[in-house]
Structures are given as C-alpha cells and as structure tokens.
C-alpha cells in the first residue's frame, strides 16, 4: 500500500458487541477516526468510530463488524489511510513509512545499510538499520545522530555516537 499510511492496528475484540481494541499510531492517538474510512490489510474499508480510551488503546466500532466473533477475526489487522488524507508535515518531521527503505550512509558517504523499521518505545524513535550481511542496529532518530534526511534521494546521513556501530561490526565473541 505505497499510497497509504498505517494509522493503527486491531489488537483484539473489546466486549461482546463487535467493538475492537485498536492501538493508534497517530500523533494524537484519539484522532484515528478523523481520517475518513480506513482500509484493512485485506482491502476492506471501515468507517471508524472511536468510543472511549481503554488500556492499551481505544475501543472502536468498525462498520460491518456486527459481533464479537467478527471482531476476534480482525486481531492483527492493520488500518490504513490514504496518504492524501493526512496533513502535510513540517520539513523536519516525517511519516515512518517515508523513512522505511531509505539507504543510510555515514557522514563520509559510506553505506551503513537500509532502514528496515522505525520503532517508538516512548522515549523517541529508533531506526532499525540492516547492513548488507550484518546484524541489525538500532540508531536514535535525533537531529544529532541523523542530521540529514533526503527523501528525494531516498537516503539519510547517520553520524553515530562513538561505539554505536562498532558492536555491530565486531564478530561474536569466541569465533
């Protein structure tokens, strides 16, 4: 879904009336219902009505989901919005989907790998870089560590703190 952005995921059913529990990936999590119909992984369009916050996300009513069994079947389904429905971002902000797949180079232009994923564990985003033939490395996505993101060139520049990438390059102990 290149022209869509994942806004959330169904983590399970909620109650017995067909409601689902959704983890929102929106900057304002409760806004997941504000982008018009969202599309599931299988292409089904859902009108999203956010009912209330619950532990781990929001209780949500998805159109066409009449009962608990139908809600249970949606566990793990990602919910996508058309890119055009999302607001334009300032120059120094990026949608995660724009970063995934970018080539990463160091400040001298040497390749470090490709951005495989963007993780947000609450203390700031981490870029998961996968070097060719090497182990994945997590890099803080801060202006100090990633001073340049060039979406047009499909690359970003990484200026890692001393030692961050050394462990990824060293062979495992005992080999």
N, C-alpha and C positions, 0 to 999 in steps of 0.2 A: 504494500500500500504506500507507494512512494509519495502520492499526493495527499496522504492522510498522516495525522499525528496521534499517537496513543495517549488518551487522556485518563485512562483508568483501567482497572481490571476487576472482574467479579471474583470475590473471594469465597463466596458461598451463598446459601439461601439465608433469609432472615425472617423468622416467623413462619406461619402456615398459609399465608395469603398470596404467595408468589413474589414477595419482595426479595431483593437480593442485597447482599452486603458488598459495597464497592469501595476499593481503595482508589482514591483520586490522586492523579499525578499533576493536577493543576496547581499553579502558584497560589491561588485561593481555592483550596480543596472543595468547598461547597459550591463552587461555580461550575462543576462538571455538567450540570443540566442546562447551562446557559448558551451552549454552542449549537443548538438545534439537534436534530436526530443524530445519534451516534451509531456507528456500524460495528457489528461484532466481527470476529475473525472469519466467520463463515459467510459474511456479506449481508446478514440480516440487519435491517435498520430498526433502531429502537428509539422511541420518544422517552426521554429520561426525566423523571420527576424525583427530585431529592426530597425525602420525607423528614429525616432527622439524623443528627450525628449519632453514631454508635461506636463502641470500642473497635478500633482498627479501621474506621472509615465512615461510611454513610449508609443508612438504609435507603434504598432506592427502588422505585417502581419503574420497571421497563415495560413498555407497551408490548402486548402479545404474550406476556408471561402470566398465565392465569392461576397457577397453583405451585405449591412447594416443590413438587417433582420436577416441574419445568425449570424452576429457579435452581434446583440442585444440579440439573444437567448443564447449566451455564458456568459452573465453577471453573475458573481459569480462563474464561473468555476475556479477551482484551477489547476495550471500547475505543473506537477511532473516530476522529472528527476530520472533516475535510480541511486541508491546510488553509484554504481561503476563509474559513470561519474564524480563524484565530487572529488575534491582533498582531500588528507589526511590532517588532521588538526594537528597543534602542540598539545602537551599534555595538555595545559591549555586553549584550545578552543574546543567548542562543537557545533554540529548542534542542533537546537532547538528540532528536532524530537528525538534526543537521550536523551534529558532531560525529555520529557513528559512521565509520567508513573513511574518515579523513586520515591521510597519511601524517604521521608525526615525525618531525626531524628535530635534531638538536640545533643550537644556535649557529653551528658551523655548516649546517645543511646535511649532516649525516643521518641516514634513516634510523629511526628508533622503532618503527612498527606502524600499526594501524589501530585507530580507535575502534575497539570491539564493542564496548558498552560504556554507559555513564551510570554510575552508582550514586545514590543520595541516601546516606545513612543518618542524616540530620545535622551533621556538623559541616556540611559543604560537599559539593560534588567531587567525585573521583573519576578520572578517566581510566578505563582499563585498556592498556596498550598491549597488543600482541605482536611481538617482534617475529620476523620470519625465523622459524626454527628455535625459538627461545620460549621461556616461560612468561606468562602474562605478568605485567607490572601495573600497579595502581599509582596514578600520578594525581596529586591535588590539582583541581581545576581552579587555580587562582591566577590573577594577573601576573604575580611574581614568577610562578612556575610555567605558565603558558602565556607569554606576553603577546603572541600573535596568533590569531585565528583568521585564516583566509579562505572563506567559503568558496569563492570563485575559483581559486587554485586547488581546492579540495585538500588543504593541508593546514597543519598548525605547527608552531615552533614551541619546543619544550626546553626550558632552562632549569633542569632539575637541581635540587639542593645536593651538595656533596654526599655521595654514598647511596643516593636513592636508586640509581640504576646499576651500581656496582654489584649488588647481590644478585640481580637478575642475570648478569653476565658471568658470574663465577660458577664453576661446576660444583655439583653437590659434594659435600664432604665425603671422604672415603672412596672416591672414584679416581 
